[in-house]
Amino acid sequence: MPETHTLERAYRVRLRPKPEQVRMLSRLFGARRFVWNWAHRRKDEAWRTDGTKLSGVDLSREFTQLRQAPETAWLSSLPREPFNQTLRDFDTAWRNFFAGRAKRPRRKKFGTVMSARFTLDQRRPGLVDIESGSVQLDGIGRIRFRVTEPMPGRLRSVTVRRDSAGRWFATFTADGVAIPESVLVARSAIGIDLGLKETAALSTGEIIRAPKHLAAKLSRLRRYQRSYARQRDAALLRIGLDSKKAIPKGTRITPSNRMRRQKHRIGRLHAQIADARRDHQHRLTHRAVALANVVCIEDLNIKGMTRSMGRRAFRRSVTDAGLGEIRRQLTYKAQWTGRTLSVVDRFFPSSKTCSECGAINAGLKLADRRWTCVSCGTDHDRDWNAAINIEREGLRLLAVTGPEGRTRRSRGTDAQGEDSCAIDTSPSVGQPTSLNCELAYRAAPPRPTRTRRNGPARRVEG
């Protein structure tokens, strides 16, 4: 692969739209939902009528006529570019479906579309003023945003989004961003074992406990939702419907002021949970890429864990941990910092293998948090032992396949980043580090030689 010295990235900022701009953006969100559902209906009608497969270009031509029709002339009062992006996303969704990468596209429900994407024409300078913090959007006007960091590179597009708490954000995509210079680190490699009770166990002996953001506010969330459900049932009775039966399709419930306030409380609570979870994930992934040149993780089947394994509380814990988001952040942060990400096969017995002698404990159960090797008598902490084995297996895979290698069951995921270190396959656990990170950290004591027994790993609150 040709070596590139630039990368693509995104910048997320807080928007400050005016009241009239808020109303225009809200109209645009609803219109985007209308255009998506119109394209979905037209594609189905053309296929069922004569087998015609409408492409994105065909739908774009028909949409031009739709904007000129008298009954849908209101579409002409809104900017065209977000609708073009909607049709492109619709076409991409169908290509992913036919390629087997995604499910069949469905119609958008009321209130589910809360974003719009605008392209930034490179021939029009001054659309984005970073110094004053403002961006010009066609049909909307100039919107101010809060400047929190420099935004180098060529800004290509901006996505405006409103979250469940009513806050407005803008995400700028940029290319041509220079890759930062690699910083010397204290370790050559590190292994990370992700989990639910502990978000991550590092091969250094550090174990970061999961904060459980959703569980901490679950009782309040349930109370708010029960209150909103009672208010919704009262609204159904006012329009003559039975609250104990299914709501007929297409029924619009006129919300009361109390329903609006309660819905805002629920959305604000979800936003607080998401912000706290995102902050914890960024601290963890930043520490991992700043700690070593090679980061080794395990290829987990997150989708299978959230669908079929365990009780409802277990599935809720999986989504609350955000293990897939942690891997995503490790992937792009490794590329940014010039690190190497090695993904170990999901069927590798990292927890059952003794990190001292290599014997496999086939009878190890999930509830066994500590176990003793029958071959060498070493007492293991389950998570710490798994992190050590993941580090060694990740280095072995890199030594065999190189930085661009793939794992057998990782669905073709490439190892990201650049190989900026000489790979050392010898165990390197307990080495001191000299990093200044906001995440609370306590280093484990240096591991003795052959006759040692693993003491309890030091656990750190997230």
N, C-alpha and C positions, 0 to 999 in steps of 0.2 A: 504493500500500500504506500502511496506517496506520502511523504512527511508534510504535514501542514503546521503552520506556525500561528494560525488563528483558530478561533472556535466560535460557536454560536451560544448565546445565553439570553436570559430574560431578566427584566427588572420590574419589580412589583412596587407600586407607589399608591399612596392614598389620595383619592380624588376629592375635590371640593366643588361639586357642581352647584349652580344656582337653581332656585325652585323651578323656573321655566325649563331649564335644561334637564332637571329630574323628570318632569312631565314628558318631555320629548323623548328621552331615553326609555321611559316606561312604555310609551306608545311603540317605540321601535322594537322593544323586546317582544311585545305581543304580536307585532306584525311579522317578526321573524318566525314565531311559532306558526302563524297563519301560512306563511310561504312554505315552511317545511311540510306541513300537513297537506297543502295544495299539491306540492311536488310528489308526495307519497301517494295521493289519490290519483293523480294523472299517470303516474308510472304503472299503478295497478290497472287502471282503466285501459291504457294502451295495450298492456300485455294480455288482458282478458278478452279484449275486442278482436284483435287480429294478430296478436303475438309480437307486436312492435316493442322493441327495447329502446326506451327513451334515454338518451345520454344526457350528461350535464349541459352540453351545448344546446340540445333540443329543448330542454326545460328552460334554459335562459332565453331562447327566442320566444317561447310561449309566454314567459313571464313579462317580456316587453309588451306583448299584446294585452296581457292581464292588467298591467298598469294603465293602459289606455281605455279599458272598458269602463262604461259609466258606473256600474255597481261596485267596482273596485278602484275607482279613481283616487281614493284616499291614500293608496300606496304611493302615488306620485308626490305627495307632500312630504315623504320621508326620504332620506338619502338612499341611493341605489347600492352603494358599495357593501353595506352589511348584508343585503339580500344576495349579492353575488357570492359573498363568502358562505352564506347559508346553502346555496345551491352547490357550491364546491364541496362543502362538508357532506351534503346529502349524497353526492356522487361518490365521494371517498368511502362513505359508510357502506354503500352497496358493493363497491369493489372489495372492501375488506370482508364482506359477507360471502361473496362468491369465492374468494381466496381461502376461506376457512379461518380467518383471523378474528372474526367477530360474529355476533348474532345478527339476525335479520333486523334491519332498521324498523322502528315502530313510530307511531304517531306521538307527537309531543302533547302532554297534558297541560291543562290550564295552570299557569303559575310556575312551570318548570324551566322556562327559558328566561334566564336572568343575565344575559351577556350579549355583546355585539362586538364584532371585530372590524376594524378599519385599517386599510393599507395606507402607508405614508408615502406619498408620491415623492420620489427623489428629485424630480424636476422642479419642485416647489420648495425652496428653502424657507426656513422660518416656521415650519409647521410645529416643531417642538422647540421650545425655549427652555433649556435645562437650567439656566441661571435664574430666571424668574419663576420657573416651575409652571409651565402652561403648555397645552397642546391644542391645536386647531383641528376640530372634527367637522367634516362637511355636513351641513344641515343641522348641526348642534351648536356650533360656536366654539369659542376658546374657553377651555376648562382649566382651572388651576389644579395643581397637584403638589403634594408635599415632597420636596427634594430631600432624600435621605442619604444618597451616595452618588458618586459620579457615574455616568452611563456612557462609557466608551463604546466605540463601534458604530456601525451604520444602522440606525433604527429603521426597521422595515415595516412593522405593523404595531397596532395597539389594540388591546382587547379591554373593553369597559365591562365591569362586572359589579353586581350588587349582591352582597351576602345576606344570610338569613337575619342578621341584626340590622339591616338597612344601611350598612356602610358601603361606600363606593370605592372601588379600586380600579387601577389601570395597570395592565401588564404590557410592557414594551418588549418586543423581540428584536434582537440585534445580531448582526454577523460581523465578521472581520475584527473580532475582539482578540487582542494579543494574549497569547498564553503567558501567564506569569512565570517568572523564573522559579525553578525548584529550590526548596529550602532544605538544608541539611537536617536530618532527623536522627534520633538516637538509636532507632531499631531498624533492622533490615526488613522484618516482616512481623505481622501480627495476625492472629486468628480471632474471629468473632463468632460466638455461638448465640444466636438470637432465640428468645423465648418469651413467655407470657408473664410469669411471676417476676423474672428478671429480664429486663429488656435486652441486655447484652452481657455476655461473659467474655472477657478478653483473655488472651493467652498469657498476659502479664499477671493474672491473678485478680484483676479488678473486675468486680461484678456490679453492674448498674441496675438498681431495682426499678421496676416499672412504676411510674407514678399513679397509674389507674385514674386518668382524668375523668372518664365517663362514669366509673363506679363512684367517684367522690361526689358527683352531683346527680346521681341517678334518682335518688329519692325526691329531690326538688323537681327534677324533670318530670317524673311520674305525677307529682302533685299538680303541676301546671297543665299537663296533658289531660288529666282527669277533669280538671276545671273547664278546660276548653271543650272537652267532649260533652259535658253537661250543657254548656251554652249552645253548642251545635244542635243537640237534641231539642232544646227549647226553640231554636230557630226553625227546625223541621216541623214542630208542632204548630208554629204560627202560620206555616204555608199549607197545613193540612196533610202532612205526611207522618207515617208511623216511624218513630225513631228506632223501634226494635226490628224493623225490616231493612232490607238493602235499599240504599238510596238509588232511585232511578237514574239511568245514564243521561247526562246532559242537564241535570238539575243544578241550578245556580242558587246558592244560599246567600241571602243578603246578610252580611255580618253586622253585628251591633258594635258599638264603640268598645264594650267590654271584650268582645271577641277579638277585636283588632289589638287591644292592649295586651290581652293574654297571648295572642299569637306572636306579638313582638317580644314578650318575655321569653317564650319558648325559643324563638330564633336567636335572641341575644345569648341565652344559655348555651345553645349549640355552638355559637361563634366563640364563646369563651373556652369551651372544651377543645374546639379545633385549634385555637391559637396556642393554648398550653401544650397540646400534643405536638404541634408543629415546632414550637420552640424547643421542646425536649429532643425531638428527632434531629434538628439542625445542630444542637450542641453535641449530641452523640456522634453524628457523622463527621462533623468538623474535627472532633478530637481524634477519630479513627484515622483520617487521612493525614492529620498533622503528626501522628505518632510514628508511622512507619512508611517505608517505600512500597511495600507489598501488603495489601489488605486481602485477607482470605475469608470468605463467607461461604455459607451453605445454601444450595439451591432448594428453597422450601416451596412446597405446593400450598401457597396461601389460599388460593381459590377453593381447593379441596377441603382445607381446614375450616373455612367459613361456611361450607355447605353441608358436610356430612358427618363431621367428627364431634362427638360429645353432646352435652346438653346446650340449651340456649345460652346459658351463662358462659359456657366455654367459647361459643361462636362470638358472643359479644366481646369477650376478652381478646380474641384474635383481632377483631376490627379495631378495638381500642389501642392495641399495641402498635398497629401500623407497621407491620414488618415489611410489607411490600414497598411502602414509602421509604423506609430506611435503606433498602437495597437500591431504589431508584436514586436517592440522594448520593449514596456511595458511588454509584456508577458515574454520574456526571461530575462529582467533586474530585474523583480520582483522575478524570480527564483534565479538569481544570488545573490541578496541582502537579500533573506529571507523575502520578502514582500508577501502580498496576493493581487491578482488581482481579483476583482469581476466585472463580466460583467452583465449589466442590460439588460433586454429584450428590443428589438428595438421598440416595440409598447407601451412601458411605456410612458405616457404623461408627460415627464419631463418639457417641456416648458409651458404646459398649466396648470399645477398644481401650486397652490399658496403654497409657502414654509412656509407661516405663519399659514394659517388656513386649508389648504388641499383642498380648493374648486378648481374645474376644470373649466377653461375658454374655453368652447367648440368652441367659435367663434373667437379664436385667429388666426390671419393670419401670414404667413411667413414674411410679410413686417413689422409687428408690433414688433419693437425692444424694446419698453417699453409698459407696460400695467398695469392697475390698477385693483385690485381684487374688485369685486362688493360686496363680502361678508364682508371683513374686511377693505377695503379701502387702502390696502398696495400697494404702487407703486413699480413695479418690473423692474429690468433690465432682459431682456429675457434670456440671456446666463448665467448670474450669478444665477438667479433663477433655471435654469435647472441644473446647476452644484450642487446646494444644494440638489435638489431632487434626483439626481443621487447618491450622497453620502449616503443619508438616505436609498434609495432603495437597494443600494449595501450592506449596513450593515444589512438590514433586511433579504436579501437573505442569507448572511453568517450566520446569527443567526438561520435561519431555516434549511439550508442544510449543513452548515459547510464549511470549506475551500475547500473541494473536491466536492462541489455541482455544479450543472449545471443550466443554465437558460433554460426557456422553448423554446425559439426560437434562441438560440445561436449555433445551429448545433452541440450540444454535446461538446462545448468547456469547458474544465475543468478550474477551478480557479487555477492559477499557484502559486508556491511558498509555503511557510510555514506560518502557522498562528502564528506569533510571537508576538501577542499583545492580550490583553483582549479587546473584541469588545465593544465599547461604542456607543450606538445608540442615544445619546443625540446630538443636533446640536452643532457643534464646528466650527463656522465661525468667522473669524477675529482674531484668536489667533496669537500672535507674533511668528515669527520663527527666528532662529539664524543659518542660513545656508550661506555658502560662495559659491555661484554659479555664473558662468560667465554670465548667462542669466540675462538681466536687469529685475529688480523686484521692485515693489512698493506695499506694503501691504495696503489693504483696512482698514479703521477705524473699530474699534470694533462695532459690531452690537448691538444696544440697544434692549430692551425687547419688549414686545407685541405691544407697540404703535409706533414703529419705522416705517419709510418709507425708502425703499432702495434708497440711493443716487446713483449718477452715478458711475459705477465701474471704477477703475483706469486702463487705458489701457496702455499696454507696447509694444513698437515696438520690433518685432522679430529680 
